[in-house]
Amino acid sequence: MAAKVFESIGKFGLALAVAGGVVNSALYNVDAGHRAVIFDRFRGVQDIVVGEGTHFLIPWVQKPIIFDCRSRPRNVPVITGSKDLQNVNITLRILFRPVASQLPRIFTSIGEDYDERVLPSITTEILKSVVARFDAGELITQRELVSRQVSDDLTERAATFGL
């Protein structure tokens, strides 16, 4: 009699452990300041951006790709020529973050390492084009104008990539 009770408790415990494992693999967390995009093995990347919190997914069919949507700094050093053909060493510090609604497009077209792929090239491009409009003396005396021009051009160019 006692053996049957222990056997049924063992079966119940095993079933409970299996059920807990399935439920655990169907949950994922998105931390504060992050967003997730769901990759489905049958339908590809879904257009829905998932916010913060604990969410469900279909185990072994769906996979969450989590992006950091907080502002992060990046320093980009550039050696370029001014209008009067003098070499200028400039280090640009930018704060960037992805636009949350653009995350599915960013993931499918650029990838998870979008900042490593996009930011060095567009910052160098913008910085060289703006510095070439000024001579070396103007770069020092009109610093605010140069900074505003770089900021405006860089914001416009980064928006095409969803940043």
VODREN-323750 format. One line per 3 residues: number of its first residue (from 1); for each residue x, y, z of N, C-alpha, C. Coordinates in pm, 1 decimal, decimal comma, padded with zeros to 6 digits. Layout:
% residues N
NUM) X/Y/Z/X/Y/Z/X/Y/Z ~ ...
END
This chain:
% residues 163
1) 00081,2/-00118,8/00000,0/00000,0/00000,0/00000,0/00086,5/00126,6/00000,0 ~ 00187,2/00129,7/00087,6/00275,5/00245,0/00097,4/00359,5/00258,5/-00029,0 ~ 00396,1/00145,1/-00091,2/00475,9/00149,3/-00213,9/00397,7/00214,5/-00327,2
4) 00267,3/00185,3/-00335,1/00184,1/00246,4/-00439,8/00169,0/00396,7/-00419,2 ~ 00160,4/00439,8/-00295,1/00150,0/00583,1/-00264,3/00278,0/00654,3/-00306,9 ~ 00394,0/00595,8/-00271,0/00521,0/00656,4/-00309,2/00541,0/00654,7/-00460,2
7) 00495,7/00549,5/-00525,9/00506,1/00540,2/-00671,6/00420,1/00647,5/-00738,2 ~ 00299,7/00669,1/-00688,0/00213,4/00772,1/-00746,5/00267,7/00912,7/-00718,3 ~ 00326,9/00932,1/-00599,0/00390,1/01061,7/-00569,5/00508,6/01084,9/-00662,4
10) 00586,4/00981,8/-00690,5/00700,6/00993,2/-00782,0/00656,3/01027,9/-00922,7 ~ 00552,2/00964,6/-00971,0/00500,0/00995,2/-01105,7/00447,0/01138,0/-01112,4 ~ 00375,6/01178,7/-01006,5/00322,9/01313,9/-01001,5/00437,5/01415,5/-00999,5
13) 00541,4/01386,7/-00923,8/00657,9/01475,5/-00917,5/00728,5/01485,8/-01051,2 ~ 00743,6/01374,8/-01121,7/00806,3/01375,7/-01253,4/00722,9/01455,9/-01352,1 ~ 00591,0/01435,4/-01348,9/00502,7/01510,4/-01438,7/00508,3/01659,3/-01406,9
16) 00514,6/01694,6/-01281,7/00523,6/01833,7/-01240,4/00655,4/01895,9/-01285,5 ~ 00764,2/01822,0/-01276,9/00894,9/01871,6/-01320,4/00897,5/01894,7/-01471,8 ~ 00840,3/01801,8/-01548,6/00835,2/01817,7/-01694,8/00749,6/01938,1/-01730,8
19) 00632,7/01950,7/-01665,4/00544,8/02064,8/-01692,5/00613,1/02196,1/-01655,7 ~ 00685,9/02200,2/-01546,2/00759,5/02320,2/-01506,1/00868,2/02356,1/-01605,4 ~ 00936,5/02256,2/-01659,7/01039,1/02282,3/-01760,4/00981,1/02341,1/-01887,9
22) 00866,0/02290,3/-01930,8/00800,6/02343,4/-02051,2/00755,4/02487,1/-02028,5 ~ 00694,8/02514,0/-01912,4/00650,5/02650,8/-01881,4/00770,3/02744,2/-01871,6 ~ 00879,4/02698,5/-01811,3/00998,6/02781,0/-01798,9/01058,0/02814,7/-01936,0
25) 01054,4/02724,0/-02030,6/01108,9/02752,0/-02163,5/01013,5/02837,5/-02246,1 ~ 00890,3/02856,3/-02199,6/00793,1/02939,1/-02271,7/00790,3/03082,3/-02219,9 ~ 00873,4/03116,2/-02122,3/00876,7/03250,9/-02065,2/01009,5/03317,8/-02097,2
28) 01004,6/03449,0/-02116,0/01127,8/03526,7/-02128,6/01104,9/03665,4/-02069,6 ~ 01210,7/03727,7/-02023,8/01204,3/03859,6/-01960,8/01269,4/03963,8/-02050,3 ~ 01207,7/04080,2/-02056,0/01266,4/04196,7/-02122,1/01290,8/04298,8/-02011,9
31) 01415,8/04331,9/-01987,9/01452,0/04422,1/-01879,2/01414,1/04566,3/-01911,6 ~ 01420,5/04651,3/-01811,0/01389,8/04793,0/-01827,8/01489,9/04856,9/-01924,5 ~ 01440,9/04938,6/-02014,9/01526,6/05004,1/-02113,1/01558,4/04918,1/-02233,9
34) 01501,5/04799,4/-02240,9/01525,1/04708,2/-02351,3/01393,4/04681,7/-02423,9 ~ 01403,2/04635,9/-02547,2/01287,4/04592,9/-02625,5/01326,1/04462,2/-02694,0 ~ 01226,5/04383,7/-02731,4/01253,1/04254,1/-02794,2/01180,0/04244,3/-02926,7
37) 01241,8/04172,4/-03018,2/01182,5/04136,5/-03147,1/01174,8/03984,3/-03148,3 ~ 01064,4/03929,9/-03195,1/01045,0/03785,5/-03195,0/01079,1/03728,6/-03332,4 ~ 01169,8/03629,9/-03332,7/01200,9/03556,7/-03454,9/01125,2/03425,3/-03450,4
40) 01041,3/03401,4/-03550,6/00961,4/03279,8/-03561,6/01025,2/03193,4/-03670,2 ~ 01046,9/03065,5/-03642,8/01112,4/02977,2/-03740,2/01031,2/02957,2/-03867,4 ~ 00900,4/02979,1/-03861,0/00815,4/02958,7/-03978,2/00782,5/03089,0/-04050,4
43) 00764,6/03199,1/-03975,7/00722,1/03325,7/-04034,5/00831,1/03431,4/-04038,5 ~ 00946,8/03405,4/-03982,8/01055,1/03502,5/-03982,9/01039,9/03603,1/-03869,2 ~ 01097,6/03721,4/-03887,7/01093,8/03825,5/-03785,5/00956,3/03890,3/-03786,2
46) 00892,2/03893,0/-03669,8/00760,2/03955,0/-03659,5/00774,4/04105,7/-03646,0 ~ 00674,0/04180,1/-03692,1/00678,4/04325,8/-03690,5/00645,8/04386,5/-03554,6 ~ 00609,8/04304,8/-03458,6/00571,0/04353,9/-03326,6/00695,7/04369,9/-03240,2
49) 00707,0/04486,2/-03174,7/00814,5/04511,3/-03079,5/00757,6/04489,3/-02940,2 ~ 00821,6/04403,8/-02862,4/00773,8/04365,6/-02729,7/00840,8/04454,2/-02625,6 ~ 00760,6/04510,4/-02534,9/00810,9/04599,4/-02430,5/00864,6/04524,5/-02310,4
52) 00885,1/04600,0/-02202,9/00943,6/04544,7/-02080,8/00846,7/04449,2/-02011,5 ~ 00901,9/04353,1/-01940,0/00820,1/04261,1/-01861,7/00847,3/04116,0/-01895,8 ~ 00764,5/04027,7/-01841,8/00773,1/03884,4/-01868,7/00668,5/03848,1/-01972,3
55) 00709,5/03772,6/-02074,0/00621,4/03741,6/-02185,9/00629,1/03592,9/-02220,1 ~ 00527,8/03546,2/-02292,7/00521,3/03407,6/-02338,2/00567,7/03398,2/-02482,8 ~ 00620,1/03281,2/-02519,1/00649,8/03248,6/-02658,1/00630,7/03098,9/-02677,1
58) 00629,0/03057,3/-02801,6/00614,3/02915,1/-02831,4/00754,3/02852,5/-02825,5 ~ 00777,2/02760,9/-02731,5/00911,8/02703,9/-02717,8/00957,5/02632,7/-02845,0 ~ 01085,4/02647,8/-02876,8/01152,9/02584,4/-02990,6/01103,0/02634,9/-03125,7
61) 01004,3/02723,2/-03128,5/00955,9/02781,3/-03254,0/00990,4/02929,2/-03259,5 ~ 00975,0/02999,2/-03148,7/01003,3/03141,2/-03142,8/01124,5/03168,0/-03055,5 ~ 01195,6/03276,2/-03090,5/01314,8/03313,9/-03014,9/01314,8/03465,7/-02999,0
64) 01331,2/03517,3/-02876,2/01336,1/03663,2/-02859,7/01477,0/03716,5/-02885,1 ~ 01485,4/03825,6/-02958,9/01611,5/03897,6/-02978,0/01595,9/04028,4/-02903,0 ~ 01677,2/04048,9/-02800,3/01660,1/04163,0/-02710,7/01760,9/04272,0/-02746,2
67) 01709,0/04395,3/-02762,2/01789,7/04512,2/-02795,6/01791,4/04609,5/-02678,8 ~ 01904,3/04676,4/-02660,6/01917,2/04781,4/-02560,0/01873,4/04912,7/-02624,1 ~ 01769,6/04975,1/-02571,9/01715,9/05099,3/-02629,6/01753,0/05221,8/-02547,2
70) 01848,4/05208,9/-02457,9/01893,4/05323,9/-02380,5/01998,6/05400,0/-02460,2 ~ 02015,5/05527,7/-02429,6/02118,8/05608,1/-02495,8/02255,6/05561,9/-02448,5 ~ 02343,3/05538,6/-02545,3/02479,3/05493,8/-02514,5/02579,2/05584,6/-02584,1
73) 02695,1/05608,4/-02522,5/02796,0/05693,0/-02585,8/02889,4/05613,2/-02676,8 ~ 02946,9/05685,0/-02769,9/03048,2/05624,6/-02857,6/03143,4/05735,2/-02902,0 ~ 03273,6/05711,1/-02894,3/03374,7/05805,6/-02940,3/03427,5/05759,8/-03075,2
76) 03433,0/05854,0/-03170,3/03482,6/05822,9/-03303,9/03593,1/05922,9/-03338,6 ~ 03719,1/05877,9/-03342,9/03827,0/05968,6/-03383,1/03837,8/05975,9/-03535,7 ~ 03858,0/06097,4/-03587,2/03866,1/06118,1/-03731,8/03980,5/06214,5/-03761,2
79) 04060,6/06181,8/-03861,9/04161,1/06273,9/-03914,7/04110,5/06316,7/-04052,0 ~ 04090,5/06447,6/-04068,9/04032,7/06497,4/-04193,2/04097,5/06629,1/-04231,7 ~ 04066,4/06675,5/-04349,6/04121,5/06800,6/-04398,1/04019,6/06912,7/-04390,5
82) 04068,2/07033,3/-04355,4/03979,6/07148,3/-04349,3/03974,6/07215,8/-04486,4 ~ 03901,9/07327,1/-04492,7/03884,4/07399,1/-04619,6/04018,2/07451,6/-04673,4 ~ 04107,2/07488,2/-04582,4/04239,3/07538,3/-04624,1/04344,4/07426,9/-04626,4
85) 04298,8/07301,2/-04640,2/04383,0/07183,4/-04659,5/04479,1/07154,3/-04544,7 ~ 04439,0/07183,8/-04422,8/04518,1/07147,4/-04306,4/04457,1/07022,7/-04243,2 ~ 04541,9/06933,5/-04194,0/04492,0/06813,1/-04126,7/04437,6/06849,8/-03989,1
88) 04321,7/06795,4/-03959,6/04254,9/06822,7/-03832,8/04223,2/06689,2/-03765,8 ~ 04265,6/06674,6/-03639,2/04230,6/06556,9/-03558,8/04109,4/06592,3/-03473,8 ~ 04000,5/06522,0/-03495,5/03877,9/06547,2/-03419,4/03827,3/06415,0/-03364,7
91) 03785,5/06417,4/-03238,9/03718,0/06302,3/-03180,0/03575,0/06343,8/-03151,0 ~ 03482,4/06272,2/-03210,2/03340,4/06302,6/-03195,1/03279,4/06204,6/-03096,2 ~ 03213,4/06257,4/-02995,1/03141,7/06173,4/-02897,5/02993,1/06186,7/-02927,5
94) 02931,9/06073,8/-02957,7/02789,6/06076,1/-02990,3/02713,0/05989,2/-02890,9 ~ 02588,8/06027,0/-02866,6/02495,4/05945,3/-02789,5/02394,6/05890,8/-02888,9 ~ 02376,6/05759,9/-02889,3/02286,9/05698,8/-02986,8/02196,8/05597,9/-02919,4
97) 02084,4/05571,5/-02982,0/01992,7/05466,1/-02941,0/01905,3/05433,4/-03060,3 ~ 01859,4/05309,5/-03069,3/01770,6/05274,7/-03180,5/01628,9/05323,9/-03154,2 ~ 01556,5/05353,2/-03261,1/01415,2/05386,4/-03249,9/01341,3/05253,9/-03230,7
100) 01265,5/05243,2/-03122,0/01205,1/05115,1/-03084,7/01113,4/05060,4/-03193,4 ~ 01039,7/05146,0/-03260,2/00947,2/05097,1/-03363,4/01020,5/05046,4/-03487,7 ~ 01147,7/05081,4/-03503,5/01226,6/05039,8/-03619,2/01308,9/04913,5/-03593,8
103) 01297,8/04853,8/-03475,7/01382,0/04738,3/-03440,6/01366,7/04618,7/-03534,4 ~ 01244,8/04580,3/-03579,2/01238,2/04468,3/-03673,8/01313,2/04496,1/-03804,3 ~ 01303,1/04619,7/-03854,6/01374,3/04656,6/-03977,7/01525,4/04660,6/-03953,8
106) 01566,9/04711,7/-03839,5/01709,7/04715,7/-03806,0/01765,2/04573,8/-03798,4 ~ 01691,9/04482,9/-03733,2/01740,6/04345,5/-03718,5/01748,8/04274,4/-03853,1 ~ 01648,9/04290,8/-03940,1/01650,0/04218,8/-04067,3/01749,0/04277,9/-04166,9
109) 01766,7/04409,8/-04167,0/01853,9/04470,4/-04268,7/01997,9/04488,0/-04223,1 ~ 02021,1/04516,5/-04094,5/02157,3/04544,7/-04047,4/02208,9/04434,5/-03955,6 ~ 02128,3/04394,0/-03858,4/02170,0/04289,9/-03764,5/02175,4/04341,9/-03622,9
112) 02211,9/04253,7/-03530,8/02216,8/04290,7/-03389,7/02331,4/04386,8/-03359,3 ~ 02438,1/04383,9/-03436,9/02552,5/04471,7/-03414,5/02544,2/04596,3/-03502,6 ~ 02425,0/04655,7/-03508,8/02400,0/04771,9/-03593,6/02492,9/04888,0/-03560,4
115) 02524,9/04906,9/-03432,8/02610,0/05019,7/-03394,7/02752,4/05003,9/-03446,8 ~ 02803,3/04881,8/-03449,7/02938,6/04857,7/-03501,3/02944,0/04872,4/-03653,6 ~ 02834,7/04846,4/-03719,9/02832,4/04851,2/-03865,7/02802,8/04990,1/-03920,4
118) 02713,5/05062,7/-03855,4/02663,8/05188,2/-03912,1/02737,0/05310,5/-03859,8 ~ 02753,1/05319,4/-03728,4/02802,0/05443,5/-03668,3/02941,1/05488,4/-03713,8 ~ 03041,8/05401,5/-03722,7/03172,7/05452,1/-03766,1/03170,1/05514,1/-03905,7
121) 03096,8/05453,7/-03996,7/03096,9/05506,7/-04133,8/03019,1/05636,5/-04145,9 ~ 02900,3/05645,3/-04084,2/02823,8/05769,0/-04101,7/02883,7/05884,6/-04022,0 ~ 02943,4/05858,8/-03905,9/03005,5/05968,7/-03831,5/03128,1/06021,4/-03904,5
124) 03207,3/05932,6/-03961,8/03323,2/05976,9/-04039,3/03278,9/06056,3/-04161,5 ~ 03177,6/06007,0/-04230,0/03125,5/06075,3/-04349,2/03074,2/06215,5/-04316,2 ~ 02993,2/06227,9/-04213,3/02934,6/06356,9/-04176,0/03042,0/06451,7/-04125,1
127) 03130,2/06401,2/-04041,0/03234,4/06486,3/-03983,8/03327,2/06541,1/-04092,5 ~ 03364,0/06457,0/-04188,2/03450,1/06504,6/-04297,0/03379,1/06607,4/-04384,1 ~ 03251,2/06587,5/-04410,5/03179,9/06682,8/-04495,7/03160,5/06817,2/-04426,0
130) 03137,8/06817,4/-04296,0/03118,4/06943,9/-04224,8/03251,2/07016,4/-04205,8 ~ 03355,6/06944,5/-04167,8/03486,0/07008,0/-04145,4/03540,8/07066,0/-04275,3 ~ 03510,8/07005,5/-04388,8/03560,6/07055,5/-04517,1/03498,7/07190,1/-04554,3
133) 03390,4/07229,6/-04490,9/03326,3/07359,1/-04519,4/03393,9/07475,6/-04446,8 ~ 03477,5/07446,3/-04348,4/03540,8/07550,3/-04266,8/03691,8/07540,8/-04278,2 ~ 03761,3/07656,1/-04259,8/03906,7/07648,2/-04250,4/03945,2/07629,3/-04103,6
136) 04074,7/07610,5/-04078,3/04119,9/07573,4/-03944,0/04086,1/07680,2/-03841,2 ~ 04097,0/07806,0/-03874,9/04064,7/07913,9/-03781,3/03916,7/07918,5/-03749,9 ~ 03833,9/07896,6/-03850,4/03688,9/07898,7/-03829,2/03643,4/07781,3/-03742,8
139) 03711,8/07669,2/-03751,6/03676,8/07554,4/-03668,5/03691,6/07586,7/-03520,1 ~ 03788,5/07672,9/-03488,7/03809,7/07711,0/-03349,4/03715,1/07823,2/-03307,8 ~ 03700,7/07924,8/-03391,3/03619,5/08039,9/-03353,0/03469,8/08014,0/-03363,9
142) 03427,2/07930,6/-03456,0/03284,5/07903,6/-03475,9/03249,0/07761,6/-03431,2 ~ 03295,7/07728,5/-03315,1/03280,2/07593,0/-03263,6/03133,6/07551,1/-03247,7 ~ 03048,5/07643,0/-03199,5/02907,0/07611,3/-03180,1/02837,3/07583,9/-03312,2
145) 02870,4/07662,8/-03414,8/02810,8/07643,1/-03547,0/02851,4/07508,1/-03605,0 ~ 02978,8/07474,2/-03591,3/03027,8/07345,1/-03640,9/02959,4/07230,7/-03565,7 ~ 02950,3/07244,3/-03434,6/02886,0/07140,3/-03354,4/02739,5/07122,8/-03392,4
148) 02666,6/07231,6/-03411,1/02525,6/07224,0/-03448,8/02509,5/07162,2/-03587,3 ~ 02598,8/07199,7/-03679,8/02592,9/07144,7/-03815,4/02616,8/06993,9/-03814,3 ~ 02715,9/06948,9/-03736,7/02745,0/06805,8/-03725,6/02626,6/06733,6/-03663,0
151) 02570,2/06790,2/-03557,6/02457,0/06728,0/-03489,4/02335,9/06715,0/-03581,5 ~ 02302,8/06821,7/-03653,9/02186,7/06817,9/-03744,0/02206,9/06716,8/-03856,6 ~ 02323,5/06720,9/-03920,3/02350,0/06629,3/-04031,8/02354,6/06483,7/-03984,6
154) 02414,8/06461,1/-03869,4/02426,1/06325,1/-03817,9/02289,7/06269,6/-03775,8 ~ 02206,6/06353,1/-03715,8/02072,3/06309,0/-03677,1/01990,2/06272,5/-03800,0 ~ 02000,7/06353,4/-03903,2/01927,2/06326,0/-04028,0/01975,9/06197,7/-04094,6
157) 02105,7/06179,2/-04098,3/02162,7/06059,9/-04163,9/02133,4/05932,5/-04083,5 ~ 02142,3/05941,0/-03949,9/02117,1/05824,3/-03865,5/01969,6/05783,3/-03869,6 ~ 01881,1/05877,5/-03894,6/01738,0/05846,2/-03900,6/01707,1/05752,4/-04015,4
160) 01785,3/05753,7/-04121,8/01762,2/05661,7/-04233,1/01790,5/05516,9/-04193,1 ~ 01870,8/05498,0/-04086,4/01901,6/05363,8/-04037,2/01819,3/05326,8/-03915,6 ~ 01731,6/05414,6/-03870,7/01648,3/05386,1/-03753,8/01718,7/05414,0/-03622,7
163) 01817,8/05504,5/-03624,1/01892,7/05539,8/-03501,7/01863,4/05683,3/-03463,8
END
